[in-house]
Amino acid sequence: MKRFIVLLIIFSMVLALTSVAYAASSRRGKKVFAKVCETCHIKGSDAGKLKPSKKTMSQWKRFVEKNKHDADPNVLKNLSSKDRKNLLKFLQEYALDADTIETCG
């Protein structure tokens, strides 16, 4: 019985040390937005200027998760899972119905 408990404790410690949960980052999402979205969505372009405050949080979630990009569906499809999560975090943090207002920094 002692051996089982010791093995269980060791297993729990190894699991705790190796499994780091990934939390999406709004800062990294802003970089993804600048690199991926703003290449087309700039002021005066055919695509038009795009800002997170153009949609609500639920609209952004649906847009990213269901890949609703009409002009080029591969834009979101080609992003890694982490980049999509970071992008969504950024878009939702500054969405139309969010408490945060995007600033210049």
C-alpha positions as CSV (number, residue, x, y, z in Angstrom):
1,M,0.0,0.0,0.0
2,K,2.8,2.4,0.8
3,R,4.4,1.7,-2.5
4,F,1.2,2.6,-4.3
5,I,0.9,5.9,-2.4
6,V,4.5,6.8,-3.1
7,L,4.1,6.0,-6.8
8,L,0.9,8.0,-6.9
9,I,2.6,11.0,-5.3
10,I,5.5,10.8,-7.7
11,F,3.2,10.5,-10.7
12,S,1.2,13.5,-9.5
13,M,4.3,15.6,-9.1
14,V,5.6,14.7,-12.5
15,L,2.2,15.5,-14.0
16,A,2.0,18.8,-12.2
17,L,5.5,19.8,-13.4
18,T,5.0,18.8,-17.0
19,S,1.5,19.9,-17.8
20,V,1.5,23.6,-18.2
21,A,-1.9,25.0,-19.2
22,Y,-1.8,27.4,-22.1
23,A,-3.5,30.7,-21.5
24,A,-4.2,32.9,-24.5
25,S,-2.5,36.2,-24.6
26,S,-4.1,39.4,-25.8
27,R,-0.6,40.9,-26.4
28,R,0.4,38.0,-28.7
29,G,-3.1,38.3,-30.3
30,K,-2.4,41.9,-31.1
31,K,0.8,40.8,-32.9
32,V,-1.1,38.2,-34.9
33,F,-3.7,40.8,-35.8
34,A,-1.0,43.2,-37.0
35,K,0.8,40.5,-39.0
36,V,-2.2,38.7,-40.4
37,C,-5.2,40.9,-40.5
38,E,-3.7,44.4,-41.0
39,T,-1.8,43.3,-44.1
40,C,-5.1,43.7,-46.0
41,H,-7.3,45.6,-43.6
42,I,-5.7,49.1,-43.6
43,K,-7.3,52.5,-44.1
44,G,-8.1,53.1,-47.7
45,S,-7.9,49.5,-48.8
46,D,-10.6,47.5,-50.6
47,A,-11.0,45.4,-47.5
48,G,-11.3,48.5,-45.3
49,K,-9.9,49.3,-41.9
50,L,-10.6,46.6,-39.3
51,K,-10.8,47.2,-35.6
52,P,-11.8,44.8,-32.8
53,S,-14.5,47.2,-31.8
54,K,-16.4,46.5,-35.1
55,K,-18.0,43.3,-33.6
56,T,-19.2,42.0,-30.3
57,M,-17.3,39.3,-28.4
58,S,-19.8,36.6,-29.5
59,Q,-19.5,37.8,-33.1
60,W,-15.7,37.5,-33.0
61,K,-15.9,34.1,-31.4
62,R,-18.2,32.8,-34.2
63,F,-16.0,34.5,-36.8
64,V,-12.8,32.9,-35.6
65,E,-14.1,29.5,-34.6
66,K,-16.3,29.0,-37.7
67,N,-13.8,30.6,-40.1
68,K,-16.2,33.2,-41.4
69,H,-13.5,35.1,-43.4
70,D,-15.3,35.6,-46.8
71,A,-12.5,36.9,-48.9
72,D,-9.9,34.2,-48.0
73,P,-10.9,31.4,-45.7
74,N,-7.3,30.2,-45.6
75,V,-6.2,33.2,-43.6
76,L,-7.7,31.8,-40.4
77,K,-7.3,28.2,-41.4
78,N,-3.5,28.6,-41.8
79,L,-3.1,30.0,-38.3
80,S,-1.9,27.7,-35.5
81,S,-4.3,26.8,-32.7
82,K,-2.3,29.1,-30.4
83,D,-2.4,32.0,-32.8
84,R,-6.1,31.6,-33.2
85,K,-6.7,31.6,-29.5
86,N,-4.4,34.6,-29.0
87,L,-6.2,36.5,-31.9
88,L,-9.6,35.7,-30.4
89,K,-8.4,36.9,-27.0
90,F,-7.3,40.2,-28.4
91,L,-10.4,40.7,-30.5
92,Q,-12.7,39.9,-27.6
93,E,-10.8,42.0,-25.1
94,Y,-11.4,45.1,-27.3
95,A,-14.7,44.1,-28.8
96,L,-17.7,46.4,-29.1
97,D,-19.3,45.1,-25.9
98,A,-16.0,44.7,-23.9
99,D,-15.1,46.8,-20.9
100,T,-11.7,47.6,-22.3
101,I,-11.0,50.4,-24.8
102,E,-8.1,49.9,-27.2
103,T,-5.4,52.5,-26.8
104,C,-2.5,53.5,-29.1
105,G,0.1,51.5,-27.1
